Amino acid sequence: MNSPFDLADTTAYCAWRDARLAAYPRSVDALMVPVSDPHHLSADEIGALAARCSRANMAIYHVSRLPAADKSISRGIGQQLGLVRLEGNYLADEDGLSSITPADDADRLRGEFIPYTHKPINWHTDGYYNPPERRILGMLLHCAQDAETGGENRLLDHEIAYIQLRDANPEHVDALMQPDAMTIPARTDENGVARPAQGGPVFAIDAAGGFLTMRYTARTRSIGWRDDARTRAALRTLTEVLADSEYRLTVRLRPGMGLVCNNVLHTREPFADSPGRRRLLYRGRYYDRLRFDTRPA
């Protein structure tokens, strides 16, 4: 079977590319799907979410009738869309979801990590430091409370980034597919190595499913890149794509809204809270891609 991700198959690539760009939404409003009962999605709602994800690898649901801070909303929607294998981490809540909110002075551990601050977060995919057997394929971000000001997310389908990079020069894609293209150094703590160094490609093709995955961070500290001219040229072009791509979308998640995606590229703008309005989002990272043909038993 021909693959659009085969650099030698220009015909398959061009047909896929043209269809993807023609269908891609040019406004975040085109990603929105209102949901009546998040615990029992209707066939029409699942179909609407599937249609948006087929165009952009992501969709945004909006639940208006239930308390936005109810964590069962996000978990239930994820399960109905095939997001089952939830990755927990030592900063996550007991149920495996992470409550992304600024850490207070007493929570010094979380305060060391940018997601738990008011600071901006640059372009990345989730779990870029994970080994291949623990790839993050799906991600859910549910808004329980938005900030007083700021906190918008910019979004870009990783397949669109691939297209723009390949159109600029197929050599850029080949460079970022090398098995040692990007390395995250080991993280240490008082007990020694908390996470070993992890190398791998930026773009990869799933051997079983044939779909494209991406692991990437725009951070400049605590990251190592393959030291050759091809990789440096590819990174410069990718940085330019992320800085001014016409396909970038921007959303400010409001209470009851949530992003579901196949781990697309995203950012977060800085934000400010007020005493009565503290930003809180629930984040789920999954070893599954979105599916629209299954429901939990």
Secondary structure, DSSP 8 states (H G I E B T S, - for coil): ---TT-TT-HHHHHHHHHHHHHHS-SSGGGGEEEES-TTS--HHHHHHHHHHHHHHSEEEEEE-SS-TT-HHHHHHHHHHTT---B---TTS-TTS-EEE----TT-HHHHTSGGGSSS-EEEE-TTTTS-GGG---EEEEEEEE--SEE--EEEE-HHHHHHHHHHH-HHHHHHHTSTTSEEE--EEETTEEEE--EEE-SEEE-TTT--EEE--B---SS-EE--SHHHHHHHHHHHHHHHH-TT-EEE---TTEEEEESS-EEEE--EE-BTTB--EEEEEEESS---SS----
